[in-house]
Amino acid sequence: MGNAKMLTDSHCHLDKIDLAPFNNSFSEMLSSAQDFGVSQFLCVCIDTENFKHVLEPAQKYPNIYCSVGVHPTHKESYAPSVNELVELANHKEVIAIGETGLDYFRCEDDDMTWQHDLFRIHIRAAIETKKPLIIHTRSAREDTIRILKEEDADQVGGVMHCFAEDWDTAQQAMELNFYISFSGIVTFNSAKELQDIARKIPSDKYLIETDSPWLAPVPNRGKPNQPAYVKYVAEKMADLRGCDYHQIAEETTDNFNRLFKR
C-alpha cells in the first residue's frame, strides 16, 4: 500500500497540550504530528466555557475538527440545554457532540441523576443536529448502554472513546451504530482483555486516538501525550491484528471519515 492514507487522531484535547516542548508553538506541535504521519485531528470539548479555545484551531486549520459538549465529571461546569448545544454545534467545524456519557469512578454522589440528565441532553442535541456522539463511560457500562437505547442514540451513532470495557459492551455499542476507539491503553502490558477485543473488532467499526495530553502509549507511558503518538497505537493495533501498519491507517481513517461524514 504505497499510497496508504495517513493517520487520524480521532480524539485529542489540543487546547490542553503543553506547548513548551514545541517552542510554545501550536503549529510546531501540529508539524511534529504530521512528521509522524498524522493528517487529521478531532479536538474534543469537555466544557462549554472553554468551547472557544476548542473551536479556534478548527477554524484556523482545515485538517482540525472539533466537538461541543460537557464531560460527565464536570458537575461544577455550566450545564447547557439542548437548544444551547444545538446552537454551538451550528459551526461547520463542529462534527460531533460530546464528550458526554457517564463516569461513576470519580463521582462520590449517591444520586447520579444529574449525570443521566446531562447525558440525555447531549443525545437529544445530537439527534437534532444529526451529528454523532463521543461517549465517555467509566464504571457505568450498563447505565450508559441503557440510556443510549432509551434515547434512540442509534439514530446518530458515534464512538465509544478510549474504550476500556468488555467485549459484551463493545458488541452492544456496535449494535447501536457506535464505533470502538482504542487509545494508548491498548499498548499497556496489563490490558490483556482490551488487546483481545482489538484483535476481533470488525475492520469497519474501530478508530484510534491519543486522548492527548493524557494516556500516552508505550514507549512514552507516564509522559505527556501528543497527537504524534497515535502512531504507536496504530503500530500496536497492527501487531495485535496481524496486519500491515498501513492497513490500520487506511481502515481507521476511512472509518473516521465515514462516521463524521468528512
C-alpha positions as CSV (number, residue, x, y, z in Angstrom):
1,M,0.0,0.0,0.0
2,G,2.4,2.6,-1.1
3,N,-0.3,5.2,-1.3
4,A,-1.8,4.4,2.1
5,K,-3.8,7.1,3.9
6,M,-2.2,8.9,6.8
7,L,-3.4,8.6,10.4
8,T,-6.3,10.3,12.1
9,D,-6.2,11.2,15.8
10,S,-9.9,10.8,16.4
11,H,-9.9,12.2,20.0
12,C,-7.4,14.7,21.4
13,H,-7.6,17.9,23.5
14,L,-5.4,20.2,21.6
15,D,-6.3,23.1,23.8
16,K,-4.9,21.3,26.9
17,I,-1.5,20.3,25.4
18,D,1.6,21.9,27.0
19,L,3.3,23.7,24.1
20,A,6.6,24.3,25.9
21,P,8.4,21.3,24.2
22,F,7.3,22.8,20.9
23,N,8.8,26.3,21.4
24,N,5.3,27.4,22.6
25,S,4.2,27.0,19.0
26,F,0.8,25.3,18.2
27,S,1.9,24.9,14.5
28,E,5.1,23.3,15.5
29,M,3.2,20.7,17.6
30,L,1.0,20.0,14.6
31,S,4.1,19.7,12.3
32,S,5.5,17.2,14.8
33,A,2.3,15.1,14.4
34,Q,2.4,15.3,10.7
35,D,6.0,14.1,10.7
36,F,4.6,11.0,12.4
37,G,2.1,10.6,9.6
38,V,-0.9,12.2,11.4
39,S,-3.1,14.2,9.0
40,Q,-6.4,14.8,10.8
41,F,-7.4,15.7,14.3
42,L,-10.6,15.9,16.2
43,C,-10.3,18.3,19.1
44,V,-12.8,17.4,21.8
45,C,-14.6,19.8,24.0
46,I,-15.2,18.9,27.7
47,D,-16.9,22.1,28.9
48,T,-18.8,24.9,27.1
49,E,-16.9,27.7,28.9
50,N,-13.8,26.6,27.1
51,F,-15.5,25.9,23.7
52,K,-14.0,28.9,22.0
53,H,-10.5,27.5,22.6
54,V,-11.6,24.2,21.1
55,L,-13.2,25.9,18.1
56,E,-10.4,28.4,17.3
57,P,-7.8,25.8,16.0
58,A,-10.5,24.1,14.0
59,Q,-11.4,27.4,12.3
60,K,-7.7,28.1,11.6
61,Y,-6.6,24.7,10.3
62,P,-8.5,22.8,7.6
63,N,-7.4,19.4,9.0
64,I,-8.7,20.0,12.5
65,Y,-12.3,19.4,13.5
66,C,-14.0,19.9,16.9
67,S,-16.9,18.8,19.1
68,V,-19.0,20.5,21.7
69,G,-20.1,19.0,25.0
70,V,-19.6,18.8,28.8
71,H,-17.6,15.9,30.3
72,P,-19.7,13.8,32.7
73,T,-17.4,14.6,35.7
74,H,-17.8,18.3,35.3
75,K,-20.5,18.8,37.8
76,E,-19.4,22.3,38.7
77,S,-19.4,23.2,35.0
78,Y,-22.3,25.0,33.4
79,A,-24.9,22.5,32.2
80,P,-26.2,23.5,28.7
81,S,-29.7,23.0,27.4
82,V,-30.4,21.0,24.2
83,N,-31.0,24.3,22.4
84,E,-27.7,25.8,23.6
85,L,-25.8,22.7,22.4
86,V,-27.6,22.8,19.1
87,E,-26.7,26.4,18.6
88,L,-23.0,25.9,19.4
89,A,-22.9,22.9,17.1
90,N,-24.0,25.1,14.2
91,H,-20.4,25.9,13.5
92,K,-19.3,23.9,10.4
93,E,-16.2,22.8,12.2
94,V,-18.2,21.0,14.9
95,I,-18.6,17.5,13.6
96,A,-19.7,15.7,16.9
97,I,-21.5,16.2,20.2
98,G,-19.5,15.4,23.3
99,E,-17.6,14.2,25.0
100,T,-20.6,13.0,27.1
101,G,-21.6,9.9,28.9
102,L,-21.4,8.6,32.5
103,D,-18.5,8.3,34.9
104,Y,-19.1,6.7,38.3
105,F,-15.4,6.1,39.0
106,R,-14.6,9.6,40.3
107,C,-18.0,10.5,41.5
108,E,-19.0,10.2,45.2
109,D,-22.6,11.1,44.7
110,D,-25.2,8.5,45.7
111,D,-27.7,10.1,43.3
112,M,-26.4,10.1,39.7
113,T,-29.5,11.7,38.2
114,W,-27.6,14.9,37.3
115,Q,-25.2,12.8,35.1
116,H,-28.0,11.0,33.5
117,D,-29.9,14.2,32.7
118,L,-26.8,15.8,31.2
119,F,-26.2,12.7,29.1
120,R,-29.7,12.7,27.8
121,I,-29.4,16.4,26.8
122,H,-26.4,15.6,24.7
123,I,-28.1,12.7,23.0
124,R,-31.1,14.8,22.1
125,A,-28.9,17.6,20.8
126,A,-27.0,15.0,18.6
127,I,-30.2,13.7,17.2
128,E,-31.5,17.2,16.4
129,T,-28.2,18.2,14.7
130,K,-27.7,14.8,13.1
131,K,-24.1,14.7,14.5
132,P,-22.6,11.6,16.1
133,L,-21.8,11.3,19.8
134,I,-18.5,11.0,21.5
135,I,-19.1,8.7,24.6
136,H,-17.1,8.6,27.8
137,T,-18.0,5.7,30.1
138,R,-16.3,4.5,33.2
139,S,-17.6,2.2,35.8
140,A,-21.1,2.8,34.3
141,R,-21.3,0.4,31.3
142,E,-24.8,-0.9,32.0
143,D,-26.4,2.6,32.5
144,T,-24.5,4.0,29.5
145,I,-25.9,1.4,27.2
146,R,-29.4,1.6,28.7
147,I,-29.6,5.4,28.3
148,L,-28.3,5.2,24.7
149,K,-31.1,2.7,23.9
150,E,-33.8,4.7,25.8
151,E,-32.9,7.9,23.9
152,D,-32.6,6.2,20.5
153,A,-29.0,7.2,20.1
154,D,-28.6,4.6,17.3
155,Q,-30.2,7.3,15.0
156,V,-26.9,9.1,15.0
157,G,-24.4,6.6,16.4
158,G,-20.9,7.8,17.3
159,V,-17.9,6.5,19.1
160,M,-17.1,4.8,22.4
161,H,-13.9,6.8,23.1
162,C,-10.9,5.4,24.9
163,F,-12.6,2.1,25.2
164,A,-11.7,0.0,28.2
165,E,-14.8,-2.1,28.8
166,D,-15.6,-5.7,28.0
167,W,-16.5,-7.5,24.7
168,D,-20.2,-7.6,25.6
169,T,-20.3,-3.9,26.0
170,A,-18.4,-3.4,22.7
171,Q,-21.0,-5.6,20.9
172,Q,-23.9,-3.8,22.4
173,A,-22.4,-0.4,21.4
174,M,-21.7,-1.6,17.8
175,E,-25.4,-2.7,17.6
176,L,-26.3,0.9,18.4
177,N,-24.1,2.2,15.5
178,F,-21.2,3.1,17.6
179,Y,-17.5,2.6,16.7
180,I,-14.9,1.4,19.3
181,S,-11.9,3.7,19.7
182,F,-8.6,2.4,21.0
183,S,-6.2,4.7,22.9
184,G,-2.7,4.3,24.3
185,I,-4.2,1.9,26.9
186,V,-4.2,-0.9,24.3
187,T,-0.3,-0.7,24.3
188,F,-0.1,-1.4,28.1
189,N,1.1,-4.9,29.0
190,S,-1.7,-5.1,31.6
191,A,-4.5,-4.5,29.1
192,K,-4.9,-8.2,28.0
193,E,-8.7,-8.1,27.8
194,L,-8.7,-4.9,25.7
195,Q,-6.0,-6.3,23.4
196,D,-8.2,-9.4,22.8
197,I,-11.1,-7.0,21.8
198,A,-8.7,-5.2,19.5
199,R,-7.9,-8.4,17.7
200,K,-11.5,-9.3,17.0
201,I,-13.2,-5.9,16.4
202,P,-14.6,-5.7,12.9
203,S,-12.4,-3.7,10.5
204,D,-15.1,-1.2,9.7
205,K,-16.0,-0.5,13.4
206,Y,-12.9,0.9,15.1
207,L,-10.9,4.1,15.5
208,I,-7.7,5.1,17.1
209,E,-6.9,8.1,19.3
210,T,-4.5,9.6,21.8
211,D,-6.7,11.5,24.2
212,S,-3.8,13.9,24.4
213,P,-2.4,15.2,26.7
214,W,-3.3,12.1,28.8
215,L,-2.7,8.3,28.5
216,A,0.5,8.3,26.5
217,P,1.1,4.9,24.9
218,V,4.2,2.8,25.3
219,P,7.1,3.7,24.8
220,N,6.1,7.1,26.3
221,R,3.7,5.9,29.1
222,G,3.6,8.3,32.0
223,K,4.8,11.2,30.0
224,P,2.6,14.0,28.5
225,N,0.8,12.7,25.4
226,Q,0.6,14.3,22.0
227,P,-1.2,13.6,18.7
228,A,2.0,12.3,17.1
229,Y,1.9,9.3,19.4
230,V,-1.3,7.9,17.7
231,K,1.3,6.2,15.5
232,Y,2.3,3.9,18.4
233,V,-1.4,3.0,18.9
234,A,-1.6,2.1,15.2
235,E,1.6,0.0,15.4
236,K,0.2,-1.9,18.4
237,M,-3.1,-2.5,16.6
238,A,-1.2,-3.8,13.5
239,D,0.7,-6.2,15.8
240,L,-2.4,-7.4,17.5
241,R,-4.4,-7.9,14.3
242,G,-1.5,-9.4,12.4
243,C,-1.7,-6.9,9.5
244,D,0.3,-4.2,7.9
245,Y,0.6,-0.8,9.8
246,H,-0.6,1.0,6.6
247,Q,-3.8,-1.1,6.7
248,I,-4.6,0.2,10.2
249,A,-4.0,3.7,9.0
250,E,-6.3,3.2,6.0
251,E,-9.1,1.5,7.9
252,T,-9.2,3.9,10.8
253,T,-9.1,7.0,8.6
254,D,-11.8,5.6,6.3
255,N,-13.9,4.8,9.4
256,F,-13.4,8.3,10.8
257,N,-14.4,9.9,7.5
258,R,-17.4,7.7,7.2
259,L,-18.6,8.2,10.8
260,F,-18.1,12.0,10.8
261,K,-19.1,12.4,7.1
262,R,-15.8,14.0,6.1
